[in-house]
Amino acid sequence: MSRILIIILTLSATFGFSQSEKTRIREGNNQYEEENFQEAEKEYRKALMENPGYLKGTFNLGDAMYKQENYEESAKLFNEVVERNASKEQKAASYYNIGNTLMKEKNYKESIEAFKNSLRLIPENNNAKYNLEYARKKLKEQQQQNQDQDQNQDQNQDQNKDQDQKNDQNKDQDQKNDQNKDKEDKDKSDQKDKQDPKDQDNKDNKKNPDKGDQKNDQKQQPQKISKQDAQRMLEALKNDEKKTLQKLQKQKAQATKGKKSEIDW
């Protein structure tokens, strides 16, 4: 009787546990249909806490995460279903959903393989066929876009290289011009240093004709005399004038004395 009682209690507990996780799944499905994906996620997680190996709970949680655009975790959950002892239908659906998550992340090459795996299990899945062709088209566009970007990048690199070469050439030419200018300035300076000073004076006189006259005027200017010398010279001049005046008066007197009168008496 005790053994029978234990078995009955165990079966009752198992049945109650099973009913609880199914209730969680049903509640999660209702929230999913109402597009309350966060609430659906909570119910699915509660079901998995009660029964971690529940494949239906794992699959539905993957759907809820996909709707919330958490593609990485969604793909992880669907891969768990594939790797476990799931039915052919469950694995085909999981591969199909994996392909969709990979397309959302623009991993078209990997999504193609996922759709192929789904079709290997259920070949008549038209949705998988359509998504497979769509993924192939997007992969081709992606490859063409990458090729165009690579070509543009190569062209830009070539243009930059050509521009760098032109800049280097211009730089070399500027350096040559500077060197030639420095050489010309040096030659002019050397030639100027070798010129005869007389020639330089002549050139200066040509540039400034008054310069030579100024030198001559400076040479012809009389030397300055002291005030005493000037006084003595002035007195000498006065004495000379006095003597000259006396001499003139004397000559005049003599002339008057010897002159014959022309008056008729």
C-alpha positions as CSV (number, residue, x, y, z in Angstrom):
1,M,0.0,0.0,0.0
2,S,2.8,2.4,0.8
3,R,4.5,1.8,-2.6
4,I,1.2,2.3,-4.4
5,L,0.7,5.5,-2.5
6,I,4.1,6.8,-3.5
7,I,3.5,6.0,-7.2
8,I,0.2,7.8,-7.1
9,L,1.7,10.9,-5.4
10,T,4.5,10.9,-8.0
11,L,2.1,10.6,-10.9
12,S,0.0,13.4,-9.4
13,A,3.0,15.7,-9.0
14,T,4.1,15.0,-12.6
15,F,0.7,15.6,-14.0
16,G,0.4,18.8,-12.1
17,F,3.8,20.0,-13.2
18,S,2.9,19.2,-16.8
19,Q,-0.4,21.0,-16.6
20,S,1.5,24.1,-15.2
21,E,4.0,24.4,-18.0
22,K,1.3,23.9,-20.6
23,T,-0.7,26.6,-19.0
24,R,2.3,28.9,-19.2
25,I,2.7,28.1,-22.9
26,R,-1.0,28.7,-23.6
27,E,-0.8,32.1,-21.8
28,G,2.4,33.0,-23.7
29,N,0.7,32.1,-27.0
30,N,-2.3,34.3,-26.2
31,Q,0.1,37.2,-25.5
32,Y,2.0,36.4,-28.7
33,E,-1.2,36.6,-30.7
34,E,-2.0,40.0,-29.2
35,E,1.5,41.1,-30.2
36,N,2.5,41.5,-26.6
37,F,5.9,39.9,-27.2
38,Q,7.5,40.9,-24.0
39,E,4.7,39.3,-22.0
40,A,4.8,36.2,-24.1
41,E,8.5,36.0,-23.5
42,K,7.9,36.0,-19.7
43,E,5.4,33.2,-19.9
44,Y,7.7,31.1,-22.1
45,R,10.6,31.6,-19.7
46,K,8.4,30.6,-16.8
47,A,7.5,27.4,-18.6
48,L,11.2,26.6,-19.3
49,M,12.0,27.2,-15.6
50,E,9.5,24.5,-14.7
51,N,10.7,22.2,-17.5
52,P,14.0,23.3,-19.1
53,G,13.8,20.5,-21.7
54,Y,10.5,21.6,-23.1
55,L,11.1,21.9,-26.8
56,K,7.9,23.7,-27.5
57,G,8.7,26.4,-24.9
58,T,12.2,26.8,-26.4
59,F,10.9,27.1,-29.9
60,N,8.1,29.6,-29.0
61,L,10.6,31.7,-26.9
62,G,12.8,31.9,-30.1
63,D,9.8,33.3,-32.0
64,A,9.1,35.9,-29.3
65,M,12.8,37.0,-29.3
66,Y,12.7,37.3,-33.1
67,K,9.7,39.6,-32.9
68,Q,11.6,41.8,-30.5
69,E,14.5,41.9,-33.0
70,N,16.9,40.1,-30.7
71,Y,18.1,38.0,-33.6
72,E,21.2,36.6,-32.0
73,E,19.4,35.0,-29.0
74,S,16.6,33.9,-31.4
75,A,19.0,32.0,-33.6
76,K,20.6,30.5,-30.5
77,L,17.3,29.1,-29.2
78,F,16.4,27.6,-32.6
79,N,19.8,25.9,-32.8
80,E,19.1,24.3,-29.4
81,V,15.9,22.8,-30.9
82,V,17.9,21.5,-33.9
83,E,20.6,19.9,-31.7
84,R,18.2,18.2,-29.4
85,N,16.0,15.2,-30.0
86,A,13.3,17.1,-31.9
87,S,10.9,15.9,-34.6
88,K,11.6,16.4,-38.3
89,E,8.9,19.1,-38.5
90,Q,10.4,20.9,-35.5
91,K,13.9,20.8,-36.9
92,A,12.7,22.0,-40.4
93,A,10.8,24.9,-38.8
94,S,13.9,25.8,-36.7
95,Y,16.2,25.8,-39.7
96,Y,13.6,28.0,-41.5
97,N,13.6,30.5,-38.6
98,I,17.4,30.4,-38.4
99,G,17.5,31.4,-42.0
100,N,15.2,34.3,-41.4
101,T,17.3,35.6,-38.4
102,L,20.4,35.4,-40.5
103,M,18.8,37.4,-43.3
104,K,17.8,40.1,-40.8
105,E,21.5,40.4,-39.9
106,K,22.4,40.4,-43.7
107,N,24.3,37.1,-43.3
108,Y,22.9,35.9,-46.7
109,K,25.4,33.2,-47.3
110,E,24.7,31.4,-44.0
111,S,20.9,32.0,-44.4
112,I,21.1,30.1,-47.7
113,E,22.5,27.1,-46.0
114,A,19.8,27.2,-43.3
115,F,17.0,27.3,-45.9
116,K,18.6,24.4,-47.7
117,N,18.7,22.4,-44.5
118,S,15.0,23.1,-43.9
119,L,14.1,22.0,-47.5
120,R,16.1,18.8,-47.1
121,L,13.8,17.8,-44.3
122,I,10.6,19.1,-45.9
123,P,11.1,19.8,-49.6
124,E,7.5,21.0,-50.2
125,N,8.0,24.0,-47.9
126,N,7.2,26.8,-50.4
127,N,8.1,29.6,-47.9
128,A,11.6,28.1,-47.5
129,K,11.9,27.9,-51.3
130,Y,10.9,31.5,-51.7
131,N,13.2,32.8,-48.9
132,L,16.1,30.7,-50.4
133,E,15.8,32.4,-53.8
134,Y,15.5,35.8,-52.1
135,A,18.6,35.2,-50.0
136,R,20.5,34.2,-53.1
137,K,19.4,37.5,-54.8
138,K,20.4,39.6,-51.8
139,L,23.8,37.8,-51.6
140,K,24.5,38.6,-55.3
141,E,23.6,42.3,-54.7
142,Q,25.8,42.3,-51.6
143,Q,28.7,40.9,-53.5
144,Q,28.3,43.3,-56.3
145,Q,28.1,46.2,-53.9
146,N,31.2,45.1,-52.2
147,Q,33.0,44.7,-55.5
148,D,31.9,48.3,-56.5
149,Q,33.1,49.6,-53.2
150,D,36.5,47.8,-53.6
151,Q,36.8,49.3,-57.1
152,N,36.0,52.8,-55.8
153,Q,38.5,52.3,-53.0
154,D,41.2,51.2,-55.5
155,Q,40.4,54.2,-57.7
156,N,40.6,56.6,-54.8
157,Q,43.9,55.0,-53.7
158,D,45.2,55.5,-57.3
159,Q,44.0,59.1,-57.4
160,N,45.6,59.8,-54.0
161,K,48.8,58.1,-55.2
162,D,48.8,60.3,-58.4
163,Q,48.1,63.4,-56.3
164,D,51.0,62.5,-53.9
165,Q,53.3,62.1,-56.9
166,K,52.3,65.4,-58.3
167,N,52.8,67.1,-54.9
168,D,56.2,65.5,-54.7
169,Q,57.1,66.7,-58.2
170,N,55.9,70.2,-57.4
171,K,57.9,70.1,-54.2
172,D,61.0,69.1,-56.0
173,Q,60.5,71.8,-58.6
174,D,60.0,74.4,-55.9
175,Q,63.3,73.2,-54.2
176,K,65.1,73.5,-57.6
177,N,63.7,77.0,-58.1
178,D,64.8,78.0,-54.7
179,Q,68.3,76.6,-55.3
180,N,68.6,78.4,-58.6
181,K,67.4,81.6,-57.0
182,D,69.9,81.3,-54.2
183,K,72.7,80.6,-56.8
184,E,71.7,83.7,-58.8
185,D,71.7,85.9,-55.8
186,K,75.1,84.5,-54.8
187,D,76.5,85.1,-58.3
188,K,75.2,88.7,-58.2
189,S,76.7,89.3,-54.8
190,D,80.1,87.9,-55.9
191,Q,80.1,90.0,-59.1
192,K,79.3,93.1,-57.1
193,D,82.2,92.4,-54.7
194,K,84.6,92.0,-57.6
195,Q,83.8,95.4,-59.2
196,D,86.4,98.2,-59.1
197,P,85.6,100.9,-56.4
198,K,86.1,103.6,-59.1
199,D,83.5,101.9,-61.3
200,Q,81.2,101.7,-58.3
201,D,81.7,105.5,-57.8
202,N,81.0,106.1,-61.5
203,K,77.9,104.1,-61.2
204,D,76.9,105.9,-58.1
205,N,77.5,109.2,-59.9
206,K,75.3,108.1,-62.8
207,K,72.5,107.1,-60.4
208,N,73.0,110.3,-58.5
209,P,74.6,113.0,-60.6
210,D,74.7,115.5,-57.8
211,K,76.8,113.2,-55.7
212,G,80.0,114.1,-57.6
213,D,79.3,117.8,-57.5
214,Q,78.7,117.6,-53.8
215,K,82.1,116.0,-53.3
216,N,83.7,118.8,-55.4
217,D,81.8,121.5,-53.6
218,Q,83.0,120.0,-50.4
219,K,86.6,120.2,-51.6
220,Q,86.2,123.8,-53.0
221,Q,84.7,125.2,-49.8
222,P,87.2,127.6,-48.1
223,Q,88.5,126.8,-44.7
224,K,87.0,128.6,-41.8
225,I,89.1,131.5,-40.2
226,S,89.2,132.8,-36.7
227,K,87.5,136.0,-35.5
228,Q,90.9,137.7,-34.8
229,D,92.2,136.9,-38.3
230,A,89.1,138.3,-39.8
231,Q,89.5,141.5,-37.8
232,R,93.1,141.9,-38.9
233,M,92.1,141.4,-42.5
234,L,89.4,144.0,-42.2
235,E,91.8,146.6,-40.8
236,A,94.3,145.9,-43.5
237,L,91.7,146.5,-46.1
238,K,90.7,149.7,-44.5
239,N,94.4,150.9,-44.5
240,D,94.7,150.0,-48.1
241,E,91.6,151.9,-49.0
242,K,92.9,155.0,-47.0
243,K,96.2,154.9,-48.9
244,T,94.5,154.5,-52.2
245,L,92.2,157.4,-51.4
246,Q,95.1,159.6,-50.5
247,K,96.9,158.7,-53.6
248,L,93.9,159.5,-55.7
249,Q,93.4,162.9,-54.1
250,K,97.1,163.8,-54.7
251,Q,96.9,162.9,-58.3
252,K,93.7,165.0,-58.7
253,A,95.4,168.0,-57.1
254,Q,98.4,167.8,-59.5
255,A,96.1,167.5,-62.4
256,T,94.2,170.6,-61.4
257,K,97.4,172.6,-60.9
258,G,98.9,171.9,-64.3
259,K,95.7,172.3,-66.3
260,K,95.3,175.3,-68.7
261,S,92.3,177.6,-68.3
262,E,89.9,177.7,-71.2
263,I,88.1,180.9,-70.1
264,D,88.2,183.9,-72.6
265,W,89.0,187.1,-70.6
